[in-house]
Amino acid sequence: MTTPDSRRLRAIPSVGEILSQAACVELIDRLGREPTARFAREAVDALRNLILAGDLDEQISRPEFLEIVLRDIDDRVTRHESCRLGPVINATGVILHTSLGRASLSERATAALVANSRGCNLEVAIDSGERSQRGDQLLSAFRDLTGAGGALVVNNNAAATVLALSALAKGREVIISRGQLIEIGGSFRLPEIFAASGAVLREVGATNRTHVPDYARAITAATAGILRVHPSNYRIEGFAHSPEIGELVELARQNGIWAIDDIGSGCLVDTTRFGLPKEPTFADSLRAGADLVLGDRKSTRGLDRDAPSASARPGVSDRQTDSRRLAGDARLVPAWGRIRRDPDVTTALDPGQRTRRTGPSDSRVVGGCWESSDGQCRSRRQEPVADRCRPGSLAGRRGRASGRHTANGGHSHCG
């Protein structure tokens, strides 16, 4: 005996019929036959379940079934494509937003990516044909920009910290203030980074106040160095104190141990020029005498993406500190092969560094702002957002301008 449900189930269009519809033919051209067929099968299954559950009007006709399935397929494709990487408009008020890709690539860096995508001298010395070290092409730029004697570029600042601690302090103690034991995006905590590196964490001071004598009393024969961490994503204010890096450098030199400075954002320029709070720079820390400086090089001129790196100061004979040897020691750490930058990022960084050295143009993008020739930082929100929206730009449809402008979307260890 034929039931109403069985008659309606037989009226469900076949997958073949669905795929022959104009809307699905277009999807096949765009996505491929198998993904489109999968969406069609899922939509048919959903329709069948609605019929069996009695959730559809019994008077719905077969053509209406087909229309229901096609709408369902369109919804599934929309959800699928919304999860894919794509361009967005940053209307959050956070200039360099970790979740939105931070700094934009410059046109020169983008062009270099395309040009080098089919092969480049990533680890080959052109003059000799011998194998070279990845990232060597960036060293002269880093030296010019920061005054460092050597540099390594890795995945992010957490990776740089693991690499530095593994190379310089594995099995030995590194002293750090309790007020600098940060937690960063993704729930990573500095004590966990210490554990991964093999270095021993030695806390000193209090959450709000740490003094040079606190560090001095903690130094023993097991001490490898002192680590200072700049708190990029929080502030301790009021009754608070933390030594400057220069003070810690002097103490480290007196005791023959390393002075390591994690400057957070890794700025190369004076951020106060753009009306932003002061951020430490590689050059500032190296001039203060730090042996190794860690930081996410977040671009402040929209020239390149992050360049999390470790920069070492030029060799000082009385410390037997050779910055090239520091970089070499870090490359010997087993983790180096897993956290070094890929070819695309190395390529993108190189033109960015060259642009920095030749100086800025009259006007360029600064993360979420415009930098003008008069040095002012103007919000991109002053530009009509509708003029910048285009189909597929999800943040252009959903973004909201809220919160105050800041150069940081989170501590730079997030990468």
ChimeraX attribute file (.defattr): number of C-alpha atoms within 10 A of each C-alpha:
attribute: neighborCount
match mode: 1-to-1
recipient: residues
	/A:1	4
	/A:2	6
	/A:3	8
	/A:4	10
	/A:5	15
	/A:6	12
	/A:7	10
	/A:8	18
	/A:9	16
	/A:10	11
	/A:11	14
	/A:12	21
	/A:13	16
	/A:14	13
	/A:15	17
	/A:16	11
	/A:17	10
	/A:18	23
	/A:19	19
	/A:20	12
	/A:21	13
	/A:22	10
	/A:23	14
	/A:24	22
	/A:25	16
	/A:26	14
	/A:27	19
	/A:28	17
	/A:29	10
	/A:30	10
	/A:31	13
	/A:32	12
	/A:33	14
	/A:34	10
	/A:35	13
	/A:36	23
	/A:37	19
	/A:38	13
	/A:39	22
	/A:40	24
	/A:41	18
	/A:42	17
	/A:43	22
	/A:44	24
	/A:45	14
	/A:46	13
	/A:47	21
	/A:48	17
	/A:49	14
	/A:50	13
	/A:51	19
	/A:52	13
	/A:53	10
	/A:54	11
	/A:55	10
	/A:56	12
	/A:57	9
	/A:58	11
	/A:59	8
	/A:60	10
	/A:61	13
	/A:62	15
	/A:63	12
	/A:64	12
	/A:65	17
	/A:66	20
	/A:67	14
	/A:68	15
	/A:69	25
	/A:70	21
	/A:71	14
	/A:72	19
	/A:73	25
	/A:74	18
	/A:75	13
	/A:76	17
	/A:77	16
	/A:78	12
	/A:79	11
	/A:80	11
	/A:81	11
	/A:82	13
	/A:83	8
	/A:84	8
	/A:85	7
	/A:86	11
	/A:87	16
	/A:88	19
	/A:89	20
	/A:90	23
	/A:91	19
	/A:92	20
	/A:93	21
	/A:94	23
	/A:95	24
	/A:96	28
	/A:97	19
	/A:98	19
	/A:99	11
	/A:100	17
	/A:101	16
	/A:102	25
	/A:103	25
	/A:104	23
	/A:105	22
	/A:106	21
	/A:107	15
	/A:108	16
	/A:109	25
	/A:110	18
	/A:111	15
	/A:112	18
	/A:113	19
	/A:114	12
	/A:115	12
	/A:116	15
	/A:117	12
	/A:118	7
	/A:119	8
	/A:120	11
	/A:121	15
	/A:122	19
	/A:123	16
	/A:124	15
	/A:125	14
	/A:126	10
	/A:127	6
	/A:128	8
	/A:129	10
	/A:130	9
	/A:131	12
	/A:132	15
	/A:133	12
	/A:134	18
	/A:135	22
	/A:136	18
	/A:137	18
	/A:138	20
	/A:139	19
	/A:140	16
	/A:141	22
	/A:142	22
	/A:143	18
	/A:144	14
	/A:145	17
	/A:146	23
	/A:147	19
	/A:148	27
	/A:149	22
	/A:150	26
	/A:151	28
	/A:152	26
	/A:153	29
	/A:154	27
	/A:155	22
	/A:156	23
	/A:157	29
	/A:158	24
	/A:159	26
	/A:160	27
	/A:161	26
	/A:162	25
	/A:163	28
	/A:164	25
	/A:165	29
	/A:166	24
	/A:167	21
	/A:168	20
	/A:169	22
	/A:170	20
	/A:171	15
	/A:172	18
	/A:173	24
	/A:174	27
	/A:175	22
	/A:176	22
	/A:177	24
	/A:178	16
	/A:179	21
	/A:180	20
	/A:181	17
	/A:182	19
	/A:183	17
	/A:184	18
	/A:185	16
	/A:186	8
	/A:187	9
	/A:188	14
	/A:189	15
	/A:190	20
	/A:191	17
	/A:192	12
	/A:193	18
	/A:194	20
	/A:195	15
	/A:196	15
	/A:197	23
	/A:198	17
	/A:199	23
	/A:200	20
	/A:201	20
	/A:202	18
	/A:203	19
	/A:204	21
	/A:205	18
	/A:206	16
	/A:207	15
	/A:208	17
	/A:209	17
	/A:210	20
	/A:211	17
	/A:212	16
	/A:213	11
	/A:214	17
	/A:215	21
	/A:216	17
	/A:217	9
	/A:218	17
	/A:219	20
	/A:220	10
	/A:221	9
	/A:222	13
	/A:223	21
	/A:224	25
	/A:225	25
	/A:226	25
	/A:227	24
	/A:228	22
	/A:229	20
	/A:230	21
	/A:231	20
	/A:232	20
	/A:233	16
	/A:234	10
	/A:235	11
	/A:236	14
	/A:237	8
	/A:238	7
	/A:239	7
	/A:240	13
	/A:241	15
	/A:242	18
	/A:243	14
	/A:244	13
	/A:245	24
	/A:246	17
	/A:247	13
	/A:248	26
	/A:249	23
	/A:250	16
	/A:251	20
	/A:252	22
	/A:253	17
	/A:254	10
	/A:255	16
	/A:256	15
	/A:257	21
	/A:258	24
	/A:259	25
	/A:260	29
	/A:261	27
	/A:262	26
	/A:263	26
	/A:264	28
	/A:265	31
	/A:266	26
	/A:267	22
	/A:268	20
	/A:269	19
	/A:270	15
	/A:271	16
	/A:272	10
	/A:273	13
	/A:274	18
	/A:275	14
	/A:276	13
	/A:277	12
	/A:278	13
	/A:279	19
	/A:280	21
	/A:281	22
	/A:282	32
	/A:283	23
	/A:284	18
	/A:285	25
	/A:286	23
	/A:287	14
	/A:288	17
	/A:289	24
	/A:290	29
	/A:291	28
	/A:292	25
	/A:293	30
	/A:294	30
	/A:295	32
	/A:296	29
	/A:297	27
	/A:298	28
	/A:299	25
	/A:300	26
	/A:301	25
	/A:302	23
	/A:303	29
	/A:304	28
	/A:305	23
	/A:306	30
	/A:307	25
	/A:308	27
	/A:309	25
	/A:310	31
	/A:311	32
	/A:312	30
	/A:313	28
	/A:314	18
	/A:315	18
	/A:316	12
	/A:317	8
	/A:318	8
	/A:319	12
	/A:320	9
	/A:321	16
	/A:322	18
	/A:323	21
	/A:324	17
	/A:325	14
	/A:326	24
	/A:327	20
	/A:328	16
	/A:329	15
	/A:330	21
	/A:331	18
	/A:332	13
	/A:333	16
	/A:334	12
	/A:335	15
	/A:336	17
	/A:337	11
	/A:338	11
	/A:339	17
	/A:340	20
	/A:341	21
	/A:342	15
	/A:343	19
	/A:344	16
	/A:345	19
	/A:346	21
	/A:347	26
	/A:348	26
	/A:349	27
	/A:350	19
	/A:351	23
	/A:352	24
	/A:353	20
	/A:354	18
	/A:355	19
	/A:356	18
	/A:357	13
	/A:358	8
	/A:359	8
	/A:360	13
	/A:361	12
	/A:362	10
	/A:363	14
	/A:364	16
	/A:365	20
	/A:366	24
	/A:367	27
	/A:368	29
	/A:369	26
	/A:370	22
	/A:371	25
	/A:372	16
	/A:373	12
	/A:374	8
	/A:375	13
	/A:376	14
	/A:377	18
	/A:378	17
	/A:379	17
	/A:380	20
	/A:381	15
	/A:382	9
	/A:383	12
	/A:384	9
	/A:385	13
	/A:386	9
	/A:387	7
	/A:388	11
	/A:389	16
	/A:390	13
	/A:391	8
	/A:392	14
	/A:393	16
	/A:394	15
	/A:395	17
	/A:396	19
	/A:397	15
	/A:398	10
	/A:399	14
	/A:400	13
	/A:401	12
	/A:402	10
	/A:403	9
	/A:404	10
	/A:405	18
	/A:406	16
	/A:407	25
	/A:408	18
	/A:409	21
	/A:410	22
	/A:411	21
	/A:412	28
	/A:413	28
	/A:414	20
	/A:415	25
